Structure formats: structure tokens, C-alpha cells
Amino acid sequence: MDYMRAKGETRYALVISDPHPVGSIGGLWSSGGQAATIGIFLLLFGAFLYFGRTILLPILIAAVVSLTLAPLVRAAEKRGISPWITAIVIVVLALGALALAAMALAGPVGDWIARAPEIGAIIKQKLVVLQAPLAALRHLETELFGSEAAAPAPPAANVVLPVVAFITPAAGQLLLLFGTLLFFLVGQSGLRARLVFLFSGQDAKLRFLRIVNDIEKNLAGYLALVTVINAAVGTITALGAWVIGLPDPAIFGLVAAVLNYIPYVGPAIVVLVLFAVGLVSFPSLGHALLAPCGFIGLTTLEGHFITPAVVGRRITLNPLMVVLALAFWTWMWGPIGAFLATPLSIIGLVVFSHLFPPEEVKLPD
């Protein structure tokens, strides 16, 4: 018995490869204290980002847009055009595009909201084939976790108050966004010069300038190319929706172009919208699947072949980093954070690459 017990302990023992004792317990505690300090700072900084999102979001969006458009403002200034004129034209064009998008979406979205009960009944009727699997899942959940008493139905909500509560801060944020964007575009050269003087050494000043220049270059190049690609995706989506027979095909093209700025999540939302509208608009389930399947094929071709070939490997981000950044900023700031995830990842990657440049590996002769 002792032999069998010793043999079993040997078989299930942990595999420890060449262990060494800690050289200094004091150094270990010092490292732990530094890690705890950094962790506390990160928690406080995360709380600052979350609770200050009402003011931080418009300012950060304005900063990202101004960094992206900085080469355009400088190019116009070299040709004798005042930064004030360029900034006002950019802000007016942005406001006009936002107003046109709101006017285009107001009618169709209002009609769909008015038909919400009818649309829900139609979708439930079309998806009757899923009732048996859903009932089986509910039965399994009841068997595993028990049944809960049904909560009383909430009273009918007043639609006016939530809409007013949403529009009031949104209007203030839009005013802050475009006002900050205007002054960022006008005074970015002076702001950069003042920030340079905050650094004491010549090397630090040059490094700051190189970081800012690379951020502008990468943001402008990446977002310009992605905007062209997303416009093409939206145009193809609108044409496909028109060919298939979906109502308001231009709206689907606009939604696809805008949501394609959000990696993975945006195209998934478009697929769900196309499928839901197809269920309501077409008589059969197969006909309703044409639009979402076609869009999946289009985004797969764009994401895996076209965008990497056009953008290139130089500013192509790691997919895992994109997903983690998307999850974090969406959790922190909601849908706007999802739009900012990729630009913020580019900025962070540029800064990290300058502060911690990769070491060149020299191969032996």
C-alpha cells in the first residue's frame, strides 16, 4: 500500500522546473507596493473617465478629429487660407452632414417605431420554428435554477420625458463638441508650441514632436482610407438592398457605412437589422436571409482582403487588441466609446512605440 500511495503521489505531483529562492524579500515587497500604487492609480483614472464622460467625450472626440484634420489645416494655411476659414468650413460641413443624416433617418425610423407592435407580431409569426427550442431552453432553465415569480407589468411609460432627458444633455454635448473642435483646429499650432515648452530637455521636445506628428499621420491616413472603404461598403449595401427589394435602401447604406467604423460589432448590428427588416418585408425566411448573408460576404471580403491590402500592415492593428479595446471603451463610454476604440488604440500604439521602441534582433553571421 505504501508503494502504491508513493507511486500515486509521484504521478500527480506538480512539475516544477529548476526552482530558485527569492533573493530579497524586501525587493519583493517593494515591487508589490509599486504594483499596488499603479493599480490604485488605474482604478482612480478609470473612475475619472467614467464619471467625467459627459465632458470628456466631446472634448476627446474634438481632439481626435482635430488631430486627423491637422494636415489639411496646415496645407490650407501654406496656401494663404486662414485657419479660421478652414475650421469654420469644416465645422459647417460637419453640422450639415449631421443635419442631413438626422433628416434622412427621421422619417423611416418614425414609421418603424409607429409600426413596432405590428412588426413584433410579424417577426414572432415568421420565427415560429424557433418556439420549440426556446421553450426547451426555458424548461431547462426552470429545472436548473427554479422558477421565479413573474414581476408585475410596469405602468405605461411617458415617452416625452425620456426623450427630453436625452436631448437636453445631447444638445449641450454637441455644442461643446463643435465649439471645442473649432478652437482646436484654429489654435492647434500654438497649442503644440506651448506644450513643447513644457519639456525641459531637447530630446524630450523632439520626442514629443515626433509623437504628435506620427499620431497625426497615422490617424489621417487610417481614417481617410477607412472612410473611403466604408463609403464603398455603404454604397454596395444600398444597391444590394434596392435589388433585393428592401424598403428605404439608402438608409441601410448609410447605417452600414457608419456602423462599419466599429469593428466586428457594427457589421453584426447591420446583419441583425437587415434580417429583422427582411422578415417583415418578405414572405419567406429564405428571402429574408438574402440581405444579411450578402452583407456578411461583403464585410468578410472587406475585412480580410480589401482593408489589409489597402491600409497595409504598417497601421493594421492586432485583432485581439482591437477586440479588447472595443470591449473596454464600449463598457466605459457606450456606443461613442466603440467609435473611439480604434483611434485611441492607434494613439496608444504610437506613443508606446516611441517610448518603448522594439529592439532590433541581430542575426548571427
C-alpha positions, 0 to 999 in steps of 0.5 A, spaced: 500 500 500 505 504 501 508 503 494 502 504 491 500 511 495 508 513 493 507 511 486 500 515 486 503 521 489 509 521 484 504 521 478 500 527 480 505 531 483 506 538 480 512 539 475 516 544 477 522 546 473 529 548 476 526 552 482 530 558 485 529 562 492 527 569 492 533 573 493 530 579 497 524 579 500 524 586 501 525 587 493 519 583 493 515 587 497 517 593 494 515 591 487 508 589 490 507 596 493 509 599 486 504 594 483 499 596 488 500 604 487 499 603 479 493 599 480 490 604 485 492 609 480 488 605 474 482 604 478 482 612 480 483 614 472 478 609 470 473 612 475 475 619 472 473 617 465 467 614 467 464 619 471 467 625 467 464 622 460 459 627 459 465 632 458 470 628 456 467 625 450 466 631 446 472 634 448 476 627 446 472 626 440 474 634 438 481 632 439 481 626 435 478 629 429 482 635 430 488 631 430 486 627 423 484 634 420 491 637 422 494 636 415 489 639 411 489 645 416 496 646 415 496 645 407 490 650 407 494 655 411 501 654 406 496 656 401 494 663 404 487 660 407 486 662 414 485 657 419 479 660 421 476 659 414 478 652 414 475 650 421 469 654 420 468 650 413 469 644 416 465 645 422 459 647 417 460 641 413 460 637 419 453 640 422 450 639 415 452 632 414 449 631 421 443 635 419 442 631 413 443 624 416 438 626 422 433 628 416 434 622 412 433 617 418 427 621 421 422 619 417 423 611 416 425 610 423 418 614 425 414 609 421 418 603 424 417 605 431 409 607 429 409 600 426 413 596 432 407 592 435 405 590 428 412 588 426 413 584 433 407 580 431 410 579 424 417 577 426 414 572 432 409 569 426 415 568 421 420 565 427 415 560 429 420 554 428 424 557 433 418 556 439 420 549 440 427 550 442 426 556 446 421 553 450 426 547 451 431 552 453 426 555 458 424 548 461 431 547 462 432 553 465 426 552 470 429 545 472 436 548 473 435 554 477 427 554 479 422 558 477 421 565 479 415 569 480 413 573 474 414 581 476 408 585 475 407 589 468 410 596 469 405 602 468 405 605 461 411 609 460 411 617 458 415 617 452 416 625 452 420 625 458 425 620 456 426 623 450 427 630 453 432 627 458 436 625 452 436 631 448 437 636 453 444 633 455 445 631 447 444 638 445 449 641 450 454 635 448 454 637 441 455 644 442 461 643 446 463 638 441 463 643 435 465 649 439 471 645 442 473 642 435 473 649 432 478 652 437 482 646 436 483 646 429 484 654 429 489 654 435 492 647 434 499 650 432 500 654 438 497 649 442 503 644 440 508 650 441 506 651 448 506 644 450 513 643 447 515 648 452 513 644 457 519 639 456 525 641 459 530 637 455 531 637 447 530 630 446 524 630 450 521 636 445 523 632 439 520 626 442 514 629 443 514 632 436 515 626 433 509 623 437 504 628 435 506 628 428 506 620 427 499 620 431 497 625 426 499 621 420 497 615 422 490 617 424 489 621 417 491 616 413 487 610 417 481 614 417 481 617 410 482 610 407 477 607 412 472 612 410 473 611 403 472 603 404 466 604 408 463 609 403 464 603 398 461 598 403 455 603 404 454 604 397 454 596 395 449 595 401 444 600 398 444 597 391 444 590 394 438 592 398 434 596 392 435 589 388 433 585 393 427 589 394 428 592 401 424 598 403 428 605 404 435 602 401 439 608 402 438 608 409 441 601 410 447 604 406 448 609 410 447 605 417 452 600 414 457 605 412 457 608 419 456 602 423 462 599 419 467 604 423 466 599 429 469 593 428 466 586 428 460 589 432 457 594 427 457 589 421 453 584 426 448 590 428 447 591 420 446 583 419 441 583 425 437 589 422 437 587 415 434 580 417 429 583 422 427 588 416 427 582 411 422 578 415 417 583 415 418 585 408 418 578 405 414 572 405 419 567 406 425 566 411 429 564 405 428 571 402 429 574 408 436 571 409 438 574 402 440 581 405 444 579 411 448 573 408 450 578 402 452 583 407 456 578 411 460 576 404 461 583 403 464 585 410 468 578 410 471 580 403 472 587 406 475 585 412 480 580 410 482 582 403 480 589 401 482 593 408 489 589 409 491 590 402 489 597 402 491 600 409 497 595 409 500 592 415 504 598 417 497 601 421 493 594 421 492 593 428 492 586 432 485 583 432 485 581 439 487 588 441 482 591 437 477 586 440 479 588 447 479 595 446 472 595 443 470 591 449 473 596 454 471 603 451 464 600 449 463 598 457 466 605 459 463 610 454 457 606 450 456 606 443 461 613 442 466 609 446 466 603 440 467 609 435 473 611 439 476 604 440 480 604 434 483 611 434 485 611 441 488 604 440 492 607 434 494 613 439 496 608 444 500 604 439 504 610 437 506 613 443 508 606 446 512 605 440 516 611 441 517 610 448 518 603 448 521 602 441 522 594 439 529 592 439 532 590 433 534 582 433 541 581 430 542 575 426 548 571 427 553 571 421 
